[in-house]
Amino acid sequence: MTPPPASLPPGAPRVGLPADRKLIGPHPFHAVGEKYIRGVVDGAECLPVLLPALQPALPADALLAGLDGLLLTGSVSNIEPHHYSDESSWDGNPHDPARDENNFALIPRAIALGLPILAICRGFQEINVVFGGSLHQKVHEVPGLMDHRENPEDPLDVQYALRHEISLAPDGLLAGIAGTDRVMVNSVHGQGVDRLGEGLVAEAFAPDGLVEAYRRDGGAFLLAVQWHPEWKVRETPFYHGIFRAFGDACRQRAQQRM
Ligand SMILES: N[C@@H](CCC(=O)NCCCC(=O)O)C(=O)O
């Protein structure tokens, strides 16, 4: 059973969630999955603020004004590969150029402003690209790497169930949150980090060696994870700990703003 949601105190920090652009029927919508919004409320105890992904993008400074943190969500769409390599895309690869354009402007600006950032799955991949890293377009086709994808036919509870172990870097942020060096996570992605961007420090590895999490070396709170800690955030203490750490960084930031 899902525990009752946290009630938000007055003046709770404001966390921006950049939207995907999706067609619902013929109409474009700007959408953020509810589990990410719940993660911000129930896990981080912050106020979610949804950010549109218009093209051309609204100015990053205008979108980020008054925010105390940024949560980059997962998405079924894949970053267009020209952002990180010479490789071409493939037929039917789901892309979201509006999200690419907006997030590749928002992320560097949020970092320059010192906003705490928690990045999940596609968001994890985006920050790696911003730091000059590259991605495997199909992890399951890389010799030696596992298939990290879910079965889309399964019910969501099965797709997002704990699936494989990760090992946590000793003395890292996540090891401090978990209080151990190994933990189970879910796995819902086809792409993954190939080359880790400069200035990022690996925090966790899958059994096949794939980077599953990283932080920024220095600067404001920046934690990026390949799995989905927002999934039923309060039911898994490790997931809740990640959102609480992010929320605490946003609370500190909000106090500086006052
Ligand atoms: N498309 C990328 C990123 C995977 C990802 O973010 N999956 C999330 C799916 C929907 C959700 O839970 O929000 C890849 O395949 O690697």
The ligand as a MOL file (V3000), in Angstrom:
LIG
                    3D

  0  0  0     0  0            999 V3000
M  V30 BEGIN CTAB
M  V30 COUNTS 16 15 0 0 0
M  V30 BEGIN ATOM
M  V30 1 N 14.8660 6.3600 -23.8170 0
M  V30 2 C 16.0670 6.2020 -23.0440 0
M  V30 3 C 15.8130 6.5810 -21.6150 0
M  V30 4 C 15.0400 5.5230 -20.8710 0
M  V30 5 C 14.0110 6.1010 -19.9300 0
M  V30 6 O 14.1100 7.2270 -19.4970 0
M  V30 7 N 12.9760 5.3040 -19.6830 0
M  V30 8 C 11.8400 5.7680 -18.9610 0
M  V30 9 C 10.5900 5.3090 -19.5910 0
M  V30 10 C 9.3610 5.9870 -19.1290 0
M  V30 11 C 9.4270 6.5190 -17.7340 0
M  V30 12 O 9.5540 5.7250 -16.7850 0
M  V30 13 O 9.3270 7.7410 -17.5670 0
M  V30 14 C 16.5940 4.7800 -23.1290 0
M  V30 15 O 15.8660 3.8970 -23.6000 0
M  V30 16 O 17.7230 4.5450 -22.6810 0
M  V30 END ATOM
M  V30 BEGIN BOND
M  V30 1 1 1 2
M  V30 2 1 2 3
M  V30 3 1 2 14
M  V30 4 1 3 4
M  V30 5 1 4 5
M  V30 6 2 5 6
M  V30 7 1 5 7
M  V30 8 1 7 8
M  V30 9 1 8 9
M  V30 10 1 9 10
M  V30 11 1 10 11
M  V30 12 2 11 12
M  V30 13 1 11 13
M  V30 14 2 14 15
M  V30 15 1 14 16
M  V30 END BOND
M  V30 END CTAB
M  END
